[in-house]
Amino acid sequence: MDAIQMNLLEQVAGLHEIPAGAYNLRVNGKAEGRNSSANIDIVPKEDKPGIDIIVKPGTKKESVHIPVLLSQTGLHDLVYNDFFIGDDCDITIVAGCGIHNDGSKTTSHEGIHSFHLGKNARLKYVEKHYGKGDGMGDNVMNPTTICELGENSYMEMETVQIRGIDSTKRVTKAKLEEGATLIIKESIMTHGKQFAETDFSVDLDGENSSAHVTSRSVARDKSHQLFISHVNGNNKCAGHTECDAIIMDDASVSAVPEISANHLEASLIHEAAIGKIAGEQLTKLMTLGLTEKEAEEEIINGFLK
């Protein structure tokens, strides 16, 4: 890989070199490298672009890295990845896509990721999106995540997009069986004329299932964000969806939270808060010697963590 691609790899996966263990590296629409481990098989699909990641039951304390890097202007990349997490597993999957576009054409990536968690499985899934480039072409990312959580399974999903993506539509759909838990933490920042849409849909089908969806975002300049969430309580369950946004300059944010209780013992909460940075916060930091701009950045960085 060249220097541009190595920088993208560091930004989206925190890697300075090809990782050890199980990994799949996709560069400009093609497989650049792949490795399975004793407990994790990575198999290329035969009918469409993408891979199957198969984790053997009982696998513990292992990780999988599956970054996607795009450095060609005008490239439109589509990939389907399916994850089969066996019973009693406890693993981490690090994904993410980085685009470096120095040309005049739109470069885009669409990743459709489907997760199937077995009984008592635990998964932490981290996905970061990053864009850069000196050209006039747009960077577009449209990730779709589909989650099927088995009995007493647990999935924590952390998604981050804080720079360089001109347009994104992020769709997450989940179905939870008995005792399953889903935690989603999203951080987004837009600037310029960028647009970001988030659409969560969670079905709490199993008894004592639960979901907690949190989105924190900052909209700057003339950018626009749309947050949509649907939590359906179809059994005795607990669901919470929360959208907190800071609005700056001439930006705009819309939040459309929806909860549906379809069972007598479904307990559901939704919250949405949109506002500017509080003046007293800026004043307090400026009394410590920071400029107004520095104070704003400190507040934003702390808010998105």
N, C-alpha and C positions, 0 to 999 in steps of 0.2 A: 504494500500500500504506500501511497505517496504521503507527503506531509499534511495535505488538506484532509485526506481520509483519516489519518491518524488523529488529527485534531477533533474531527467529528466523533471518532470512537471514544475519545476521552470525555467529550461533552455528554454523550448519551448513555455511556456505560461505565464511565470512570476507569477505563482501561488504558494502559500505556503500551500494551503489547497483546498478542493473541493469548487468550486465557488458557489456563490448564483445565482439565476436566471436560465436561460436556459443553459444547458450544456450536452455534451455527452463525456464520458471518456472511451476510448478503451485501454485495457491493454493486451498485448500478444495475440492479435487476438480475444478477447472477450470483451463484454460490461461490464465495471466495475461499471458504474453508469450513470444515465440519468435523466434529469429533464426538463419538459416543463414549460413555463410561461403563463400568461394570453394572451399574444399576439404572442407567438412563440411556435409552436408545433414541437416536435422532434419525428418522427415515424420510427421504424425499418422497413427495407425492408423485404419483404416476399420471394422474388425470388433470392436474392443474398446478400452478406454481405454489410452492410452499412445502412444509414439513410436518410430520407427526412426531411429537415428543412423548415418549412412553416411559413413565417412571414406575419401576417395580414396587410392589407393596412392601412397606416397612422401610423404605429408603429414608435416611435421616441425615440432616446437616450437610446436604449437597446443594449445589447451585448450577443453574444453566444460564448461559449468556447467548442472546439471539439478536444482536444489533443489526440494523439496516442502515447503510450509508449510500447517499446519492450525491454525485459531484458532476453529473452531466446535465446541462440545461436541456429542457424539452423532454426529459424522460418521465414516463408515467408508469409507476411500478405498482403492481397488485399482487398480494401474497395471501395465502390461506394457511394458517398454522393451527393445528389441533394439539391440545395438551391432555394427556390421559394420566392423571395422578392416582396411583394405586392406594388401596386402603392403608391407613396407619403411616402415611408418609409425613415428612416435615422438611420442606425444601424451599428454596428461593429461586425465582426466575427473574432475570434482568433483561428487559427488552429495550426498545427505544429506536428512534429514527433521527438521523441527522442529514440535512440537506445543505449543500454549498452550491449556490447558483450564481455564476458570474455572467450568465447570458441574458438574452431578451425574452426567452420562452418560459412558460410555466413548467416547473418541475413538481411532481406530486407523488405521494405514496399513500396507498390504501392497504391497511393491514386488517384482515379479518381473523381474530384470535378466538378460538373456542376452548373453554376449559371444562373438563369433566373430572370432578373430585370424588374419590371413593369415600367409604365410611371412615370417619375419624382422621381424615387427611387434613394437613395444615399446609397452607401455601402463602408465601409473601411474593407479590408480583409488583415489580417496579418498572414503570414505562416513562421515559423522558423523550421529549421532542425539542428539536433545536434547529434553527435555520440561520444561514449566513450567506454572504455573497455581495459583490459589488455591481451586479447586473440589474437590469430593469425587470427581469422575469420574476413571477410570483413563486413563493414556496407554499405548497398546499399539502396538508395532511388530514386524512379522514379515517381515523381508527375506529373499528368496531370490535367490541369485546362481548362475548357471549359466555355466561357462567352457569354451570349446572353443579350445584353443591349437594353432595350426598349426605346421608345421615350423620349428624354430629361433626361435620367437616367445618373448616374455618379458612376463610380467604381474606387476606388484607391486600388491597390494591392501591398503590400510590402512583399517581400520574402527575407529571410536571411539564408545563410549557411556559417558558418565560422569555423567549427571545426568538425573533426572526421568522415567525410563521404568519403568512399573510391571510390565510383562510383555513379554518378547520371546523369539521363537524365530528364531534366525538359521541359515539353511541355506545351505551353499555346496557345489556339486558341480562337479568339474572333470575334463576328459579332456585329456591331453597327448600330442601326436604327437612324432615324432623330434626330439631336440635342444631341445624346449621347456622353459621354466623358469617355475615359479609360486612367488611369494613372498607369503605372507599374514601380516600383522601385525595382531593384534586387541588392543584395550584396552577393558576393561569395569569399571565400578564400580556396585555395587548397594547400596541402603540401605533402611531401613524393612522392609517385607514384600515387596519386589520379587523377581521371579523372572527369571532369564536362562538360556536354553539355547542352546548353540552346537553345530552339527552339521556337521562337515567331512567330505567324501567325495572322495578324489582317486584317479583311475585313471592310473597312469603306463604308458601303452600303447606309447609310442614309444621306440626305442633311444636311450640317453643323455638321456632326459628326467629332470627333477628337480623336487622340490617341498620347500619349507621352510615349515611352518605353526607360528606362534608365537602363543600366547594368554597375555596377562597380565591378571590381574583382581584386584579387591579386593571382598570381600563384608563388609558392615557390618550392624549391628543384627540383625534377624531375617531377612535376605534369604537366598535360596538360588540357587546357580548349578550348572549341569550342562554339562560339556564333553565332547563326543563327537567322536572323529576316526577316520576309516578311511582308510588309505593302502594302495593295492593296487599292488604292483610286478609288472607284467605283461610286463616286458622288462628288458633291461640298463638299470638306472636307479638313482637315489639319492633317498631320501625321508626326511624328518625332521619329526616332529611333537612339539611341546613345549607343555606347559601349566604355568604358574607362577601360583600364587594366594596372596594374603594373606587370612587369615581373622581377623575381629575380632568382639567382642561375642558374640552368640548366633547368628551366621550359620553357613551350611554350604555346602560346595563338594564336588561329586563330579566326578571325572575318569575318563573311560572311553576311553583311547587303544587303537587296534587297528591292527596292521600285518599285511599278508598278502603274503608273497613267493611269487609264482607263476612265477618264472624263476630259473635258477641264478645269474645275475649281478645280481639285484636286491639292493640294499644299503639296508636300512631301519632307522630308529632311532625309538623313541618315548621321551619323558620326561614325567614329571608330578611336580610338587612343590607341596605345600600346607602352609602353616604360618603362625604368627603373626609379628608384627614382633619381631625379635631385641632382647632387652633391652639388649645392649651398643650397638646402634645408637641407641636412645633416649638412653642415658646419655651417649654421645659428643656428641650434638647439644645435650643439656640443659646440658652443661658449657660450651657456647659461648653460653649465655644464653637458649636457647629454652625455653618451657614444654613440658610433656609433650605437650599437644595440638598445639602448633606443630611439635614434633619429628615427631609422627605424620604430620602433613600433608606435611611436607617429604619424608619417606620414601616416602609413597604417591605424591606427584607425580613423584618421580624414578623410582619403580618403573613407573609407567604410561606414561612417555615412551618 
